[in-house]
Amino acid sequence: MEMKKITALLIIILIGAIISYNRPAEKTMILEFEYSKGSIRLVNKTIITGFASKNPKDISLEYHYKIIEGDKEKQGSFNPDTLFIDGIENNELTGGIIILNKTRFFINTKYSEEIKKIEIYHKDKKIYEIDILEKGATPCRVK
């Protein structure tokens, strides 16, 4: 009986591996931004083969973005100026929030030729907008 369970488990694992292997790779666009004292600028755009990670959709954070794709919008949020650290010191949990004046952060999304622009907001005020298809815009590096 135990051998049948092991064989069934191996078959399930093998089928899962075959299915995931045959899943077509998608393209992901990675946008690298620089944050400096409340100002944001695009540093680099890269398109890679791979799967985009899930970005937080909770727009209650101080900064949020909208990716305009055709007639759809994707939203996410972030705090580029805040870093929370914790650790153990003398058997006690320590840590806190560090406010950064300058840092780099990334937004990634599934690539589509339908992506028109990306807007970044601080609270409800639009502070940055980039037209992805704009002539003369930052070129994409394709990997």
N, C-alpha and C positions, 0 to 999 in steps of 0.2 A: 504494500500500500504506500509506503514512504517513497519508493522509487517512482511510482506513478505521479505523486505530488511534485517531485523534483523535475521529472520529465515535462509535466504540464507547465511548471514555472519557467523552465528553459525555453519552451516553445513560445510562451507569452513574451518573454524578453526578446527573443529572436524576431518575432513579428513586429514588436514595437521598434526595434532597431531598423528593420527594413522599411517600415513606414516613415520613420523620421529621416532616414537616409534619402528617401525619394522625395521628401518635401523640398520644393524648389526654393533656392536661396532668394531672398529679396534684397533690395538695395536700401541702405540706410544713409540718411544725410546727417552728418554731425556738424553742428555749428559751434565754433569756439568764440566766446566773448571775453572781453576784458572789462572788469568793473573797477572804477576808480572814483572814490568819493562821490557816489551818486550818479556818475556818468557811465554809460555803457557803449561799447563799440564792438563791431564784429571784427575778429582777428583772422578767422579762417573758416572755409567751408570745405568739407570732405565728403565724398560719396564712397561708401564701402559696400562690399557684399557681406551681408549678415543681417541679423534681426535686431530691430530697434528695441531698446528697453522701455519699460513703462515709466512715464514721467508722472509725478504727482499731479492729480487733477484738482486738488483742493485749492481754490483760488483765495483762501482766507489769508495766505501769507502776504507779506508786503509787496512782493513783485510777482507778476504773472504774465504769461504770454499767450498769444493766439497765433496759430498757424492757419492761414487762410488757404484752403485747398479746394479749388472750384467753387462750389456753393456751400461747402462745409467748413466748419471751424473745429480745430483741436485746441484744447487749453491745458495749461499746466502752470505750476507755480514754483517759486524758489526764493531763497534769501541769500543773495551773493555776498552780503557783508557780514553774515553771522555764521560762526563755527561753534558747535557745541562739543566740548571734550569732557571725558570723564576717565577716571582711573582709580586705583587703590593705592593709598599711601598710609602707612602705619595701620593697616587693617581697617581703614575707613574709606568709604567712597568719597572721592573729591572730584572737582571739576567745575565747569561753568561755561559761560558764553564768552567768546572772544569776538570782538568787533574788528573786522578787517577793513582797511582803507583801500587796499588794492588787491585784486585776485582775478583769476580766470575761472570761468565755468563753462559748461557744455549743455547744449540742448540737442537731443537727437530725436529723429522721427523717421518713419518709413518714407523713403523717397518716392516722389511722384512728380511727373511732369506737370501735374495740375496745381502744384504749390505755387501760389502767386506771391504771397508776402508773409512776413512775420512781424508781429507788433509786440512790443514789450511795454508793460505798464508798471508804474509805481503807484500803489493804491489804485485810484481810478484815473490817473493821468498818464496818457501815452507819452513815453519818454524816448522811444526808439522804434523805427520802422525800417524794414529793408524789403525792397522789391527783389525777389529772388531772380526774376527773369530780366531785370533792368539791364540795358546795354551799359557796359562799363562797370557793372557790379563786381564784387569780389569773385574771382573765378573759383570754380570747384576743383579740388584735387580729387581725382578718381583713383581708388586703390583696388 
